[in-house]
Amino acid sequence: MQIVLRFLLLLLCTTSFTPQRAFFLNPQQCIPRLHSTSSSDDATVDSPAVVWSEVFRRDFATLYRLPPPTAFDDDDDECGVLDEAECSQLEGVEKLARRLNKALRSGGGGRERPGVFRGIWRETLKGEEEEAPKQFPSKLKNIAATRVGINNFYSYVTSKSDLEFMEGLVEMGLGTVKKMGEEQMGKGEELLRKMKRKVSKKSAFDTLVLLSIWSPHECLPLLSLSYAIHPSPKILSAVNEAISNPTPDVDSDLGIRRDLRRTKCYTIDAGGSEIDDAVGVEVFNDEDGNIRRKYWIHIADAERWCFGCNPDLLEHAKERGSSIYLPTGSIGMFPRTMQSAMSLVAGRNTPALSMSLEIGENGEIVQDSIELAPSTIHVDYKLTYEDVDEMLAEGVGYREEWELGVLLQAAKLRRMYRIGRNATESLIDSPVPQGRIDVWMDRLCEQGVKVEVSCEEASYNAGLNGTAMGSGVIDVSDGRVLVTEMMIMAGEAMGKWCAERDIKVAYRNQPKPRFIERQVEYNFYKEMRKNDVGNGWPASWYVRRFMEPVEVGEERKGHAGLGLDEYVQWSSPIRRFSDLQVHATVKRHLRLKSIMDSTSPLPPSVTATDLGVHLSGVNDDVRGDLHDINWMDGRRGTGEGKRVMKEVSKYWMLEHLRREDKVYTATVLGNVPNVNQPKLPAYAVLIEDIGFETVYKSEAGELKVGARIRLRASEVDPKEMKVVWRMAG
């Protein structure tokens, strides 16, 4: 009966009606003319439109499980809805509070509702060309994740005073108000008091959601980044200019870019937009008739687009440091259109930095075989890991596409070579499984969002090339083994090549584990591993305490975790700024060598930045300090990105647990400190079905490592990153 009454009421309140629009979640789409913020809007508390909107707002709050506003009384002296003429008589925060409450009564004041999940990224990409209003530029780097949310924020701002109070509200919702000082905190508090709403972080968050500025699952860690999520108009302009009018290719002008388009190669990845690498192999006979194999690793030549010719784009990438990958989507180090231009797209001639090498019978790289040069390649096939697995399983990868089989054989040989040098894989028989989280829109699910967690594939670093899952074993993807080992091999070869030429690059070093100094713990680990306690997971978890942190520096010290004497990351210049720096360093060396070996005049396209030296000193082989590369550049953004990825993944994992009221089987991995309740034993446990490592404070007393127990999440608060487990009967 209520549905029929609402239908008739809507029909009376609108001049035109379509059945489809009645079911939109956006009230502004349902009643586009009755709730504008212009002076012609004379709707009052008693008008049918406001009555209908209040019904809609309550339905929306119920759908998203939001508390109703606490101050929607009809007391105009306090916080009632006034018409525009009455509002004009108020000043400052009171006027803003009235306007916001009016918007809340009408179901949300924004023109559109921001994306709840993956729409965050679709909105970002779709709205890249749009700008937020600039009349009152905010001091905050990020107000909302979507363009819709940003525009809705500014729709409430009519003065600098409004902006300050709205910024205070956002800061309260983020929970970072103390960093802005007491004055900023007071602005948000004062606005909430004037709106007659509870003064708290949660109240600020809920208010911003109801105002259509934030979504119910707004990514707060993302908004706390020190850099702006959305590319600035200046950067977008630089990208468009670089793509439409590319600068001359310095490497082609110097004659060092090789034409490798006839060399067959594949890109193999998870299907993302950042295609950094391609692999291939050539089989040939040497002068003695012996069969030899030359392995090719091609990496996208991102340096060609930004280092010497586009300083604005370079600064943009340096600020971010790396791409960010979340269950809801990704934010690239470069804007999406630039990523596409840089990527090794199949069927297109693309610039790359190519390396070829050979390996011995034991998997060791033949030092003299390493060659490196800028190139132009033509990718023959774009494959996913699943494609490669299927082709190898069905035999296609050993017949028609025999190159895949040869590459896999080399990858496995390389893997055994590293294990023989005490790489981490030699210490881990069964890696602790990790859950995969996927989030997408589904209107049949709670809040219109589907959260799915699976634990279907082992991580790569397993000595047995697989991991136990209950009574079975899940094999690691051959496609992932192939790509991972090829990229590790490329990193080792780059380290050898640079060390031989005394080129300063950033080596990734990791000291060896100190087993002798911690003999008691080491013996405990070996005993667990020998007896395969808990499917081997407790031993794999326990051995982490022996692993030393990775250090980055120009000194070559070896990488114990990989079992290598040198290792340099350079295979992902589109998504990691440090890799882009390695490309610039190596290419500067190649360019300088070409100039020194040539008697031809310097091409006009070559700049000091391209060479890293003062041009006046080139002929005298003088290396200048003008454009030295700082390996610390991009570190801050990279660290922030890692934090955001960790926090957001945990948020969605906890959101999944909040929705799933079920009993999980867990394996006890080991003891952990319980600072708050020292007398209550605490354990790291693995929730097997979803691959989630968490802490269980055992009310049942001490537990045996490797034991399987049944747990239920009794309290879950995703926004506070909190989960409390209880033993299930």
DRENDRENZA-448238 format. One line per 5 residues: number of its first residue (from 1); their letters; for each residue x, y, z of C-alpha. Coordinates in pm, whole numbers, plus 50000, padded with zeros to 5 digits. Each point is the difference from the previous one (the first is absolute). Example, Ala and Ser with C-alpha at 12.3 -4.5 7.8 and 13.67 -1.06 7.14 Angstrom:
<sites>
1) as) 51230,49550,50780  50137,50344,49934
</sites>
This chain:
<sites>
1) mqivl) 50000,50000,50000  50286,50239,50086  50159,49940,49661  49673,50090,49823  49963,50320,50204
6) rflll) 50358,50106,49925  49943,49932,49630  49689,50218,49992  50171,50274,50199  50294,50007,49760
11) llctt) 49761,50017,49705  49831,50303,50153  50331,50177,50077  50162,49973,49658  49893,50150,49669
16) sftpq) 50146,49709,49803  50057,49644,50113  50171,49691,49869  49982,49669,50188  50373,49939,49963
21) raffl) 50096,50319,50184  49787,49914,50303  50244,49731,50105  50321,50202,49978  50186,50038,50328
26) npqqc) 50064,50364,49913  49712,50220,50117  50125,50282,49780  49940,49780,49696  49649,49915,50117
31) iprlh) 49891,50358,50073  50237,50220,49804  49814,50331,50027  49855,50002,50351  50327,50010,50194
36) stsss) 50240,50230,49822  50220,50232,50205  49904,50303,49792  49794,50292,50127  49694,49862,49821
41) ddatv) 49982,49711,50244  49717,50089,50235  49923,49656,50139  49903,50008,50370  49969,49741,50272
46) dspav) 49634,49944,49916  50047,49965,49623  49928,49656,49846  50346,49995,49845  50172,50031,50337
51) vwsev) 49771,49738,50155  50084,49758,49719  50371,50080,50029  49997,49931,50373  49850,49659,49928
56) frrdf) 50266,49939,49737  50278,50118,50231  49889,49761,50272  49989,49715,49752  50349,50088,49883
61) atlyr) 50128,50014,50358  49843,49659,50065  50152,49854,49683  50347,50121,50097  49948,49931,50372
66) lpppt) 50062,50363,50090  49860,50164,50313  49730,50259,49932  50101,50365,50052  49951,50101,50361
71) afddd) 49878,50354,49932  49722,49980,49745  49749,50171,50224  49756,50251,49863  50127,50264,50242
76) ddecg) 50105,50283,49767  50163,50185,50290  50251,49718,50032  50058,49798,49686  49688,49988,49785
81) vldea) 49993,50037,49624  49969,50360,49886  49931,50135,49656  50266,50197,49815  49874,50339,50120
86) ecsql) 50019,49897,50366  50340,49841,49950  50138,50320,49852  49943,50173,50334  50237,49760,50177
91) egvek) 50377,50023,49995  50304,49774,50019  49976,49649,50136  49629,50026,50089  49910,50068,49641
96) larrl) 50215,49710,49882  49848,49768,50262  49647,50090,49885  50094,49940,49639  50154,49661,50080
101) nkalr) 49702,49890,50207  49772,50103,49720  50201,49781,49765  49983,49712,50247  49623,50029,50027
106) sgggg) 49975,49978,49623  50195,49675,49992  50346,50136,49926  50101,50327,49842  50241,49878,49734
111) rerpg) 49911,49978,49634  50111,49636,49996  50103,49740,50250  50369,49907,49996  50103,49649,49902
116) vfrgi) 49983,49751,50283  50272,49761,49887  50175,49950,49670  49801,50295,49874  50254,50204,50194
121) wretl) 50253,49922,49732  49757,50012,49712  49896,50345,50113  50365,50098,50028  50077,49888,49647
126) kgeee) 49677,50126,49851  50046,50336,50165  50369,50051,49931  49924,50281,49764  49776,50179,50249
131) eapkq) 50112,50249,50260  49861,50062,50343  49880,50360,50049  50297,50227,50058  49839,50307,50157
136) fpskl) 50085,49872,50351  50301,49766,49971  50019,49769,50300  50304,49968,50222  49938,49625,50011
141) kniaa) 50165,49784,49735  49701,49765,49983  49642,50078,50099  49839,49695,49839  50109,49712,49781
146) trvgi) 49764,50077,49714  49941,50299,49778  49633,49975,50093  50087,50026,50368  50233,50294,49937
151) nnfys) 49738,50188,49800  49736,49929,50265  50236,50138,50267  50039,50327,49812  49628,50025,49934
156) yvtsk) 49958,50092,50368  50281,50256,50002  49907,50362,49933  50275,50177,50196  50343,49945,50148
161) sdlef) 49835,49962,50339  49786,49713,49867  50311,49838,49861  50177,50008,50336  49708,49839,50182
166) meglv) 49956,49734,49729  50372,49925,50013  49968,49960,50375  49716,49753,49950  50210,49798,49756
171) emglg) 50294,50000,50240  49775,49871,50277  49874,49722,49774  50358,49905,49915  50095,49992,50366
176) tvkkm) 50304,50219,49934  49875,50325,50151  50272,50017,50263  50258,50031,49724  49823,50314,49882
181) geeqm) 49999,50161,50345  49727,50082,50247  49865,50283,49785  49927,49768,49707  49847,49743,50232
186) gkgee) 49781,50272,50149  49860,50091,49658  49868,49649,49943  49869,49971,50353  49823,50334,49980
191) llrkm) 49834,49906,49671  49868,49673,50143  49868,50178,50310  49820,50257,49786  49849,49711,49802
196) krkvs) 49892,49847,50336  50193,49684,49927  50222,49802,50231  50362,50122,50000  50213,49698,49913
201) kksaf) 50203,49849,49719  49718,49758,49917  49742,50278,49992  50219,50204,49765  50044,49697,49773
206) dtlvl) 49626,49926,49991  49920,50364,49929  50237,50008,49703  49842,49681,49866  49648,50141,50030
211) lsiws) 50118,50316,49824  50116,49786,49705  50359,50112,50045  50121,49661,50118  49874,49652,49930
216) phecl) 49916,49755,50283  50334,49829,49930  50206,50311,49934  50368,49906,49988  50130,50209,50288
221) pllsl) 50363,49879,49983  50006,50116,49639  49876,50347,50094  50282,50032,50255  50270,49982,49730
226) syaih) 50239,50293,49988  49940,50039,49626  49682,50059,49802  49825,49688,49872  49883,50166,49681
231) pspki) 50253,50127,49744  50003,50378,49977  49893,50179,49680  50366,50088,49949  50101,49633,50002
236) lsavn) 49714,49897,49773  50103,50271,49758  50360,49876,50010  49881,49645,49929  49788,50108,49706
241) eaisn) 50287,50203,49859  50245,49710,50040  49769,49758,49821  49878,50228,49722  50336,50172,49938
246) ptpdv) 50276,49767,50122  50345,50149,50026  50281,49860,49780  50133,49666,50119  50352,50068,50126
251) dsdlg) 50103,49633,49977  49893,49977,49636  50183,50325,49921  50315,49858,50157  49959,49674,49810
256) irrdl) 49989,49773,50306  49637,49887,49981  49996,49651,49848  49724,49867,49777  49885,49673,50165
261) rrtkc) 49657,49980,49844  50084,49665,49843  50080,49848,50340  49695,49810,50121  49884,50092,50349
266) ytida) 49705,49964,50239  49851,50217,50271  49868,49796,50292  49814,50168,50286  49679,50003,50200
271) ggsei) 49818,50213,49744  50074,50348,50133  50058,50320,49806  50368,50036,50097  50182,49755,49772
276) ddavg) 50362,50044,50099  50177,49690,49873  50019,49748,49719  50208,49684,49964  50130,49790,49713
281) vevfn) 50269,49750,49904  50214,49932,49695  50150,49658,49928  50304,49986,49770  50311,49795,49922
286) dedgn) 50345,50141,50075  50309,49953,49787  50063,49657,50152  49647,49884,49927  49886,50017,50362
291) irrky) 49642,50104,50072  49987,50323,50196  49712,50200,50142  49989,50377,50033  49733,50125,50240
296) wihia) 49845,50341,49942  49847,50225,50264  49839,50315,49862  49893,50275,50242  49780,50295,49900
301) daerw) 50210,50308,49926  49811,50238,50230  50308,50224,50028  49960,50097,49636  49676,50186,50090
306) cfgcn) 50092,50202,50305  50356,50023,50127  50160,50250,49766  49698,50132,49813  49715,50028,50251
311) pdlle) 50113,50123,50345  49643,50058,50122  49907,49639,49936  50323,49884,50163  49921,50203,50312
316) haker) 49650,49852,50005  50144,49646,50000  50261,50088,50264  49733,50134,50234  49808,49673,49983
321) gssiy) 50298,49766,50004  49799,49699,49886  49659,49885,49883  49741,49897,50258  49798,49680,49963
326) lptgs) 49681,49951,50199  49713,49748,49998  49789,50274,49839  50245,50099,49726  50330,50180,49960
331) igmfp) 50159,50344,49986  50294,50016,49764  50328,50178,50052  49924,50153,49662  49654,50107,49870
336) rtmqs) 49816,49722,49823  50046,50139,49648  50374,50028,50058  50014,49644,50131  49842,49880,49679
341) amslv) 50249,50193,49786  50295,49859,50196  49877,49640,50016  50115,49714,49780  49672,49961,49816
346) agrnt) 49965,49696,49774  49987,50070,49628  50168,50339,50034  50359,50119,49953  50111,50118,50343
351) palsm) 50328,50130,50146  50169,49778,50256  50323,49947,50190  50101,49649,49896  50239,49754,50159
356) sleig) 50124,49669,49863  50204,49739,50183  50087,49633,50019  50013,49764,50298  50218,49701,50075
361) engei) 49894,49643,50069  49960,50075,50371  49793,50314,49940  50280,50252,50060  50006,50307,49774
366) vqdsi) 50286,50008,49749  50156,50337,50078  50136,50071,49650  49664,49927,49838  49812,50296,50152
371) elaps) 49901,50265,49745  49791,50308,50064  49861,50261,49761  49699,50224,49935  49783,49833,49740
376) tihvd) 49680,49995,49802  49802,49678,50040  49674,49857,49871  49817,49783,50254  49851,49695,49832
381) yklty) 49765,49878,50274  49839,50150,50310  49939,49713,50244  49876,49965,50355  50145,49756,50252
386) edvde) 49697,49780,49948  50057,50001,49622  50358,49883,50046  49898,49730,50249  49738,49870,49759
391) mlaeg) 50234,50006,49699  50266,49809,50192  49750,49751,50142  49855,49926,49656  50339,49973,49831
396) vgyre) 49964,50311,49784  50283,50158,50200  50231,49719,49888  49895,49979,49635  49857,50302,49817
401) ewelg) 50122,50241,50268  50306,49800,50102  50169,50315,50127  49776,49991,50309  50119,49651,50087
406) vllqa) 50365,50098,49957  49949,50309,50218  49832,49792,50272  50284,49747,49993  50251,50283,50048
411) aklrr) 49787,50150,50279  49996,49673,50194  50374,49960,49949  50057,50349,50132  49780,49929,50297
416) myrig) 50198,49692,50097  50320,50201,49957  49877,50259,50253  49874,49737,50243  50345,49842,49986
421) rnate) 50136,50336,50114  49774,50001,50309  49729,50231,49867  49689,50043,50215  49825,49728,49801
426) slids) 50242,49748,50152  49865,50085,50346  49630,49985,49917  49830,49678,49899  49642,50120,50022
431) pvpqg) 49946,50377,49996  49722,50145,50211  49705,50051,49758  49877,50351,49936  49644,50093,49916
436) ridvw) 49898,50175,49681  49740,50274,50049  49767,50113,49722  49746,50279,50035  49739,50094,49742
441) mdrlc) 49648,50140,49966  49706,49770,50056  49670,50166,50094  49873,49676,50147  50273,50012,50265
446) eqgvk) 50025,50210,50313  50061,50367,49921  50009,49910,49633  50350,49857,50035  50121,49642,49962
451) vevsc) 50309,49902,50198  50153,49665,49912  50306,49843,50158  50164,49688,49862  50314,49803,50073
456) eeasy) 50056,49809,49679  50367,50038,49917  50321,49969,50196  50243,50286,50004  50306,49946,49787
461) nagln) 50280,49958,50255  49951,49634,50088  50279,49745,50006  49761,49724,49897  49844,50218,49730
466) gtamg) 49667,49968,50171  49823,50036,50330  49783,49765,50202  49636,50100,50035  49836,49766,50246
471) sgvid) 50045,49656,49846  50101,50121,49653  50284,50187,49834  49955,50301,49774  50268,50035,49733
476) vsdgr) 50153,50333,49925  49915,50133,49655  50266,49912,49741  49934,50334,49837  50084,50182,50322
481) vlvte) 50313,49792,50052  50110,50083,49645  49953,50375,50033  50132,50028,50355  50323,49813,49928
486) mmima) 50060,50189,49675  49966,50332,50182  50225,49888,50289  50255,49885,49743  49978,50340,49826
491) geamg) 50058,50172,50335  50311,49792,50069  50132,50056,49646  49949,50376,50031  50199,49998,50323
496) kwcae) 50285,49811,49835  49996,50225,49693  50008,50321,50204  50265,49873,50243  50230,49905,49712
501) rdikv) 49975,50356,49863  50013,50173,50338  49655,50157,49947  49834,50130,50316  49658,49845,50042
506) ayrnq) 49779,49910,50295  50074,49640,50104  49751,49818,50216  50196,49828,50276  49885,49759,50267
511) pkprf) 50234,49858,50267  50004,49628,50070  49784,49867,50288  50188,49975,50330  49914,49644,50091
516) ierqv) 50309,49937,50211  49928,50292,50234  49645,49870,50056  50070,49629,50019  49714,49911,50235
521) eynfy) 49739,50162,49776  50162,49850,49690  49982,49651,50149  49632,50053,50081  49937,50106,49639
526) kemrk) 50185,49695,49863  49802,49767,50226  49668,50146,49881  50109,49974,49638  50125,49645,50040
531) ndvgn) 49672,49883,50154  49786,50203,49755  49809,50156,50288  49672,50155,49886  50055,49923,49630
536) gwpas) 50331,50186,50019  49838,50342,50051  50130,50064,50356  50359,49939,49885  49954,50232,49700
541) wyvrr) 49855,50265,50231  50267,49952,50267  50296,50029,49761  49905,50362,49921  50157,50112,50327
546) fmepv) 50342,49907,49863  49962,50208,49684  50194,50327,49997  49846,50313,49842  50095,50091,49644
551) evgee) 50235,50296,49961  50036,50216,49689  50328,50167,49913  50275,50042,49744  50222,49741,50173
556) rkgha) 49962,49642,49879  49959,49766,50300  49790,49712,49865  49638,49899,50049  49975,49697,50230
561) glgld) 49625,49961,49955  50043,49951,49625  50328,49812,50030  50184,50250,49777  50324,50198,50024
566) eyvqw) 49836,50307,49844  49650,50106,49919  49859,50317,49841  49628,50060,49943  49929,50150,49659
571) sspir) 49715,49793,49852  49710,50232,50095  50078,50360,49899  49632,50079,49939  49905,49914,50357
576) rfsdl) 50319,50058,50207  50197,50324,49998  50322,49831,50115  49987,49773,49693  49955,50306,49780
581) qvhat) 50313,50149,50157  50200,49688,49911  49886,50034,49638  50116,50362,49992  50338,49911,50150
586) vkrhl) 50066,49715,49758  49887,50192,49694  50218,50297,50094  50298,49766,50004  49909,49854,49660
591) rlksi) 49950,50346,49852  50330,50131,50132  50184,49696,49869  49843,50051,49658  50107,50365,49996
596) mdsts) 50355,49916,50105  50030,49733,49731  49861,50226,49729  50160,50283,49804  49663,50140,49892
601) plpps) 49871,50326,50148  49759,49981,50291  49635,49981,49881  49801,50311,50097  49738,49788,50179
606) vtatd) 50250,49891,50268  49981,50196,50327  50211,50007,50315  49728,49807,50183  50018,49721,49740
611) lgvhl) 50370,49957,50074  50023,50097,50365  50304,50220,49931  50087,50354,49899  49991,50002,49622
616) sgvnd) 50319,50207,49990  50184,49712,50162  49884,49717,49774  50301,49994,49771  50236,49996,50299
621) dvrgd) 49807,49711,50161  49916,50215,50302  49709,49873,50205  49824,50292,50165  49786,50014,50312
626) lhdin) 49727,50207,49836  49751,49716,49954  50107,49734,50249  49722,49762,50092  49886,49996,50362
631) wmdgr) 49894,49648,50093  49795,50133,50289  49760,50172,49760  49657,49839,50007  50057,49816,50329
636) rgtge) 49736,50195,50191  49727,49931,49744  50100,49634,49979  49978,49961,50377  49658,50167,50010
641) gkrvm) 49878,49777,49719  50102,49684,50185  49820,50120,50312  49683,50079,49805  50000,49662,49824
646) kevsk) 50041,49817,50330  49730,50197,50182  49744,49987,49719  50047,49626,49946  49947,49942,50372
651) ywmle) 49692,50226,49995  49831,49793,49730  50104,49675,50167  49834,50116,50322  49696,50119,49805
656) hlrre) 49972,49649,49860  50022,49855,50351  49738,50246,50126  49755,49879,49739  50078,49629,50035
661) dkvyt) 49873,49872,50331  50161,49657,49986  50246,49773,50172  50350,49979,49850  50265,49735,50034
666) atvlg) 50331,50150,50109  50354,49869,50046  50207,50126,50293  50325,50141,49856  50175,50108,50319
671) nvpnv) 50004,50221,50309  49991,50379,49980  50025,50260,50280  49680,50118,50168  50092,50343,50133
676) nqpkl) 49654,50102,50126  49920,49669,50171  50330,49830,50089  49830,49715,50188  49788,49906,49697
681) payav) 50202,49800,49744  49989,50139,49645  50071,49810,49678  50050,50074,49635  49749,49785,49815
686) liedi) 49923,49936,49635  49633,50004,49900  50037,49727,49741  49701,50059,49773  50089,50361,49928
691) gfetv) 50378,50007,50051  49985,50261,50275  50268,50028,50269  49859,50150,50317  50045,49998,50377
696) yksea) 49786,49789,50235  50007,50073,50373  49917,49660,50140  49738,49995,50271  50049,49621,49998
701) gelkv) 50355,50027,50133  50317,49876,49832  49982,49838,49656  50237,49770,49818  50182,50136,49697
706) garir) 49858,49838,49688  49667,49921,50166  49684,50052,49796  49727,50191,50181  49656,50139,49916
711) lrase) 49952,50376,50033  49721,50250,49951  50044,50376,49959  49789,50135,50286  50082,50370,49952
716) vdpke) 50105,50158,49672  50049,50370,49928  50166,50052,49661  50041,50376,50038  50185,49953,50329
721) mkvvw) 50193,49701,49859  49877,49791,50290  49895,49635,50023  49946,49788,50312  49998,49622,49968
726) rmag) 49825,49749,50222  50031,49624,50013  49702,49833,49833  49828,49703,50155
</sites>
